């Protein structure tokens, strides 16, 4: 699967999400997703190996480790005026 930052994707819940950040951690691609319409729903997902399926990351320790990595990727956008 080739998903990049700023891409819009639709998940099984029927909602559209924007990829805010993408990192590789422990040989898996992880994505920080923001719901496109309301911006009220956030998700951390990973690519299930060998498939085109994104899975919600429910491992609290991994998610905690990912937050600073996602934040580092977002730094260039923090001072932008929209």
Steps between C-alpha positions, in 0.01 A plus 500: 500500500632842415344750741672832557456807719210721381324207329127456560383147570166345591502238773254219570310731736394696190682817606764683299832565672803710416844353560663756730818307566666173399790323671671164484529341843615144567489429125132602466347806337291695751262781411354784704157568351263792553136479395466724195156650565485566871865472612355351820614143446866401510642157430834328509508214251755266349517304178425135552799317355452375147160667455343832408319511834543766768448377856435716807803491727377406846838439664529779756879470531556519125256791464683686778830445320350616169364837620838678510593349162178627345555841662847523348349442156242773563750771606538653151124567492476657845595853390306506174218746448193347342 
